[in-house]
Amino acid sequence: ISDELGENLVTFRAHHGGGWLLSGIICINILILGCALVSGSAFNSVAITAVHRQIFLIVLLVLTMLWMLFYTAVTSRMDQAIVFKDSHAGPVWLRGGFLVFGLLSLLMDIFKIATYAGYLHCDSAVKVAFPVVQAVFLIVQTFFLWTHAKDCVQLHTNFTRCGLTLTLSTNLVVWMAAVTEESLHQTEIPDLYVNVSHKMYRANYGDKCKCSHSACDTFKEAFYYLYPFNIEYSLFASALAYVMWKNVGRLVEDHSHPHVKFRPKEVCFGPLTGILLVVAGLATFIMYEVDILTEDEEKRNLALLIHFVMNIVIVSLMSLATVIGCIVYRLDHREHVSEKNPTRSLDVGLLVGSSIGQFIISYFSIVALLATGARGYLNALNLSWALLTVLQLGLQNYFIIEGLNREPFHVMQEAALHTNAHAYTEMSTVIESNRSTYQLTSTKNKLNWKRRILKEVSAFLLLANIILWIMPAFGARPQFDHPTEIKFYKFTMWAAIVNIGLPFGIFYRMHSVASLFEVYLFS
């Protein structure tokens, strides 16, 4: 019997290995080709234009939509196609954030259509066609992932794997295109480096091509402010598609996902401090955005000073809170989760991987500032910010990973109560059952000091990460407004470092918010 089972296992792996390999090849090829086209179209000196990039993206979006429609209409409706559901995949708060980002991305596409429609008389119609196709894609994909994120497909597995990697790679290429366009818009290049500057990028149509309606400039400014939401939407979609890809053919044990209620009244100090930090951060961010554009050097330096001090205060408080949370973890004796879970593995991988972007920027800043002596108060503050950011990232990663990999408190409590109830069943079944129910209810409703501290820390870190997401996502670029790193590395190299690392750092903050919310719920 064992030999027969072994032969069947080998046959199963050989049969399904082709699907994994083919889907991986499709994903890699699309990503590399997309990266080449996006990078090539970012500069005016080459023959590849934004129109060529958008035609390629339109083809990808249409192919992905066709597969999604096939899956929804055919594969998902077949008998025995979706026998199992992964209860951990696509939790409601993640899908809720995905839906919000999708709606804001749809609004961005509407503004794009209104803007580019004004230039139809003197520019390519592809620039209008792309946001139209992308708007339809947003609707189709949001419905698809909201409905099928938990599916563990058992039929058409190879075709489904290829379709999911097509979805994954399409979203990543769209993300790369959005990041590149947003980075070019935010990066003001000095005059000695002739390239696409902020002012040139705004006036890229020239005097010969004027908008046919007066609202073009307003719509253009509006959709650039919505780029961060579109960027996050693409990454959220990529994550959900990856989990679905991992779950293809997976036989999931029938474990009901624990129902956890969100009770904001359980904590007070952490959310209150976090809200104050968000308000203060927004105030200083608005001041920074206004004053950094002035010609007065004193105002610019004051704006940088306030921005550096605010960020130092934020990361210092976050580091202190995280240390307290880590100490509580050391005193806590909850077991680590042993069950294999693609969603949790992806969360940890994305957390560590995306933090590398911020690590890169911080370490490059540290090297440049130390090498130049860190003279002056702005350089000293910049160095302090970089060092504290490195410390905060390491501590926060440890705190979140530990929280995600610990058994939830309510699960441990239920297990202990059921064990005690079973031990005393012979003495008094009815009395002990009622007592266990009462103890379980009272224990759930009353937090012990460890749970309260972990929830306070998680809530505070969640809000602090939101303000650290808002500032760089909506235009704060002290890396270019403070000249030390530019002089040390030269503009071309430093711009490449920031424009590659910063999008990952921005995603890290948003992903940390989702992870910390999960840590909060299960603490």
N, C-alpha and C positions, 0 to 999 in steps of 0.2 A: 504493500500500500504506500509506504514512504517513497519508494522509487517512482511510483505512478504520480504521486503528488508533486515530487520534484520535477518530473518531466512536464507536468501541466504548468508548473510555476515558470519554468524556463520558456515554454511556449507562450505563456501569457506575456512575459516580459518582452520576448522577441516581437510579439504581435503589436504591443503597444509602444515599444521603443521607437518605431518609425515615426509615430505621430509626434512624440516629444522632439525628436531630432529635426523633422521637417518644420515644425512650428518654430523651433529655435532658429533655424536657418532663415526662415521668412522674416522673423523679428530683427535679426542682426543685419540682414541686407537692407531692409527698409530704413532702419535707424542710421546706418552708415551713409546711404544715399541721401536721406533727408538732411543729415548733418552737413554733408558736402554742399547741397543746394542752399541751405539756410545760411551757411557761412559765406558761400560765394556771393549770394545776393545782398549781403550786408554792406558791400562796398560798391561805389559807383564806377571804379576803374576797370571792372571786369564785365564780360558780356552777359553774365547771368543777372537777370533783373528780378524785381519782386513779382512781376507777372509770371515768370517761369516757375518760381517757387509756389505761387498760388495755384497754378494749373496742376502741379504735382500734388498739392494738398487736396485740391478738389477731387482728383482721382482717388486718393486714399479715403477721403470722407465718404464718397459714393460707394466704393467697394465695401467699406466697413458697415455702412447702413444696409446694404443689400444682404450681407451676412446676418446682421441682427434681425432683420425682417424674416429671413429664412428660419433662423433659430426660433423666433417667437411663433411663427405660423406653422412650422413643420416639426422641428426636433422636440420642442417642449411639449407638444400636444400628443406625441406618440406614447403608447403604453410602455411602462417600465423605463421610460427615458430619464425621469427624475424621481427615483425612488427615495433618495436620501437628500437631506438638507443640512448644511453646515450652520448650526445655530450661532456660532461665533462670528461668522462672516457678515460683513455689512451691518453692524449694529445701527440702531435707529438714529443715534446722535451723529454717526458718521454719514449716513445717508441723508440726514437732515441738513448737515453742512454742505454736502454735495449738491443737494437741491437748491439751497440758497445761492451758492456760487454759480450754479447753472442758470438761474434766473438773472443774476447780475451779468453773466457772460452774454446771455441773450439780449439784454439791454445794450451791452457794448456793441453787439453786431448790428442792432437797429440804428445806433448812432453812426456806425461805420457806413451802413447803406445810405443813410441820409447825407453823409459827408461826400462820399465818392460819387453819388448820383449827381452832385453839382458839377462834377468834372467830366461827365460822360461825353460832352461835346468835344473834348480835347484830350481824353485819356482812354486807356483800355477798359473795355466793359468787364474784363476779368476781375478788376478791383471791386466791382459791385457784385459780381457773381459769387465771389469767394465768401463774403459775409452772409449772403443769402443761403448758400449751401451749408455753411457752418451753423447758421441758426436752425436749419432743419435738422442737422446732425445733433445739435445740443438737445433738441426735443426728443428725438428717437433714442439717443444714447441714455439720457436721463431716465426715460421710461423703462428701457431695457435693463439697466443696472439696478434701478429701484425694485423691479419685479423679480429679477433672476440672480441677484448677487449671491444668494445662498445655495444655488443649485449645485448638485454633484451629478453631472451628466453621465449616463451609462450607455447611451446610444450615440452613433455618429461621433465617436470620441476623437478620432483623428481630425475630422473636418472641424469639429468644435474647437480643438486645440489650436488649429491654424487660424480660425476666425478670431479667437481670443488674443492670440499674439498679434494679429493684424490690428485689432482694437487697441492693444497695449502700445504697439509701435506708432500707430497713428496719433494717439494722444501725446506721446512723447515728442514726436516731430512737431505737432501743433504747439506744444509747450516750448520747444527750442525756438520756434519762429516767434512766438509771443515774447519770450525772454530777450531775444536779439533785438526785436523792434522796440521794446520798452527800454532796453539798456541804451540803445542809440538815442532815444528821445531824452533820457535822463542825463546822459554823459555830455558835458560841454567840453569840447576839445580845444586846447589853446591854439592861438593863431599860428604858432610855429609848426604845428602838426596839421597840415592841410588834410582834411578828411570830412566826414559828415558831422558837422557840429549841431548843437541844439537849435541855433537860429536858422542854419541852412536847412535842417531837417523840416522845420516848420514851413519854410518857403520853397520846398523842393519842386513845386510846380512852375515857379518862375513868374515873370510878369505876363508872359504870353497866354497863360492858361488861368483864367479867373473863374471862380465859382459862380454858378448861375443863380444861387440864392444867398441871402445875407447871413444865414445861420451856420455856414460851413465851419468857421473858426470856433464857434461855440460847441458844435457837435464834436469837432476834433479834440478840443481840450477835454470834453466830457469822457470820450471813450478811452483816452489815455489814462484817466484816473480810474477806469474800470479794469485796466489790464491786470492788476494784481489778483483780482477775483477769477479772471479767465485762466491765469497761470495756475492758481490753486485748483481750479476745477479740473484741468487736464491731469494734474498729478493725482488727485483723488480718484478720477476715472481710471487711471493707469493702475493704481493700487487695487481697486475693486476687480478690474479685469485680471490682474495677476493672481489674486486669490481664487477667482473662478477657474483659471487655467490650472492651478495646483489641485483644485478639487475635481477635475474631470476624471471620471473612473474611480473616484475615492469611495470606499465603503465606510460610512460614518456610523459609529455606534449611536444608538438612540438615547442620547442624553439630553434632557430638556434644559434649555438655557435658563439659569437662575433669573427670576424676575426681581429686579432691583428698582426701587422707587427713588427718584431724586427728591431729597428733602432739603431745601436750602436753609431751613431753620435749624439744622443740626449744627451749623458752624456760624461764627459771627466775626471774629477778629481777622481771620485770613481774607475773606471776601471784602470786608470794609477797608482794610489796608490796601488790598489790590485795587479796589475802585479808586481810592485816593491817588494811588500811583498812576493809574490810567489817566485820570483827569489832569494831574500835574504833567504827565508826559505829553498829552495832547496840547496843553497850553504852551509848553516849551517848544514842541514841534512846530506849531503854527508860527511862533515868534521866529524860529530858525528859518522856516520857509520864506517868510517875509523879508527878514533882514539880510539873509545870505545873498539876495539878488541885488542889493544896493551897491553903489559904487564906493560908498564910505567904508574905508578899511577898518575903522574902529568898530562900526556896527557889525561888520562881518566877523571880526575877532570876538566880539561880545556874543554873537549868535553861536559861534563855535564853542566858546567857553561854557555857555549855558547848556548846550547840547551834550558836551562831554561830561559835565558835572551831573546832569540828569541821568545819563546812561551809567555812570559810575555808581550813583546812588541805587539805581534799579538792580544792577548785577550784584552789588554788595549785599543788598537785602535778600535777593534771591539765593545767594550763596549761603548766607546765614540760615535762612529758612530750610534750605536743603540739608545742611549739616544736622539741624535738629531732627528732620525727618529720617535721615540715615541712622542717627543714634537710636531713634525709636525702633527702626528695623532690627537693629542689633539686639534690642531687648525683647523683640517680638519672636515668638517661637512657632509661627505658622509654617506649615510645610510648603515646599515649592511644587508647582503644578507639574505633573509628570506626563500628562496627556499631550500628544503631538497635535499642534494646531498651526496651520499655515498662516492664519491671520495674525497670531501673536508673533510668529517668526518674522513675518513681513514688517510688523510694527517695530520690532527691535532692529531689524536690518535697515529700515528707512531712517530710524532715529539716529543710529550710529553713522550711517552713510551720509545723510544730509548734514550732520554736524561737522563733517570734514570741511565743507565749504567755509564755514565761519572760522574753524581752526586755521585754515590756510591764510585767510585775510589777517587774522590776529597775529599769527607767527611771523608773517612777512612784515607787518607793521612793527612788531617788537624788534626784529633784526634791523630794520631801517632806522628806527629811533635810537636804539642803542649804539649802532655804528656811527651815527651823526652826533652822538652825545646827549640827545634829548634836551637841548638847550631851549629855555623859554617855558612859560607856564602852559601854553597849548600843547607843546610836545610832551611835557611831563604828564598832563592829563590824558593825552592820547595813549601814552605808554601804559599808564595805570588802567585805563579802560581795556586795552588789549590783554593785559595780564589777568585782570579780574574776569574777563570774558572767557578766557581759557579755563580758569578755575571753575567758573559757574557751569560751563558746558560739561565738564567732566563729572561734577557733582550731580547735576540734573540728570545726565544719562544714567548714572548709577541708581539714582532714586526711582526713576521711571521704570527701568528694566527690572529692578527688585519688586516694585509694585505690581507690574504686569505678570510676573512669574510666581507670585505668592498666591496661595489658596485664599479666596475671598473670606472675610471674617464670618459672614452669615453661613457659609458652607461648613466652616469648622464648628460653629456653634450648633448647627443642626445635627452634625455628625456626633458631637459629644452628647447632646440631649437625647438623641435616638439610642445611643449606646447605653446611657444611664437608664432610659426607660425600659430597654430590653433586659437589663440586669435585674430590675426589680419587678418584672412582669409576674413572676410566680407569687410574689407577696400580695400585690394588690393591683390587678390589671386596670380596673376602672379608675381608681384614685390616682395611680401613677400617670396614666394617660392624660387625665385632666391637668395634673400638675406640670407635666412636660409641656403641654400646650400653653399653659399660663407662663411658664418660665421662658419658653421660646419667644412668645409675643413680647414679654417685658424686656428680654435681653436685646431683641431686635430694635425696640423703640428707644432704649437707653444706651447711649454710647459710653464705653469705658474710656479712660484717659488716653490710651494708645490710639484708639480709633479717632478720637476727637483731634488729637494733634496731627495725625496723618491727613485727616480731611482738611484741617485748617491750612496746613502746608500745601496740599494739592490745590486748594482753591486759590491761595495767594499766588502760587507759581503759574497757574492757569491764566490769571488776569495779567500778571507781569509779562508773560510771553505774548499776550495779545498786543500790548503796547510796543513791545520789541519787534512785533511783526508789522504793526501799522507804520512806524517811522521809516524804515527802509523801503517798505512796499509802496509807499505813496510819495517817495521822492527824496528822502534824506540821504545825501551822498557826501558825508564829511570826508570820505576817502579821496574825493576829488577837490573839495573845497579847501582842504588843508594840504599844503604843497610839499611837505617833507618827503612822503613816500614817492611822489611823482618825480622829484629831483633825484632821489636815490636810485630808483629803478628805471627811470625814464617813462614817459607817458604811455607808450605803446605796451610795454610789459605790464605796468601797473594796471592799466585799463583791462587787459586780458585777465589778470588775476582777480580783480574785483568783479568784472562782468561774468566770470565763470563761478566764482565762489559765492557771491552775494545771493543769486537766485536759490542756491541750495540752502544758504543760511536763512532766507525768508521762509522757504518751505519747512525748514527745521522748526521754526517757531510755531507755525500753524500745526504741524504734525504733533508737536509737544502739547499743544492745547487739547487735541483730541485724545492723546495718550493720558494726559493728566486728568481729564474728565473721567476716563475709565478707571484710573487709579482711585479717584475720589469715590466713585460709585461702589467699588468693591473693597474699600477700606472700612 
